Amino acid sequence: MSKTNSKKFQDNYMVLKDVAEHLRTQTEPDIDELIPMIKRASQAYQTCKQRLEAVRNELEKYQDIFQEDNDSNKSDL
């Protein structure tokens, strides 16, 4: 199972996929492994969520710029 302290979305997304796959395919649950696994998944989830929010905020800035350009072009007509 991969571990990461990375802030990259892809790395943390892979942690989430790995944990989900491990939980789905294990034949006998290992209770000693569960808490550390959930902790890793929770940290990865929070990082993914933060990255998605940061990207969304950045894209909204560009949307505002494009909207302003579009509005000014319409007023020129």
Secondary structure as the mmCIF struct_conf table of DSSP 4:
data_model
#
loop_
_struct_conf.conf_type_id
_struct_conf.id
_struct_conf.beg_label_comp_id
_struct_conf.beg_label_asym_id
_struct_conf.beg_label_seq_id
_struct_conf.end_label_comp_id
_struct_conf.end_label_asym_id
_struct_conf.end_label_seq_id
HELX_RH_AL_P HELX_RH_AL_P1 PHE A 9 THR A 25
BEND BEND1 THR A 27 GLU A 28
HELX_RH_AL_P HELX_RH_AL_P2 ILE A 31 SER A 75
TURN_TY1_P TURN_TY1_P1 ASP A 76 ASP A 76
#
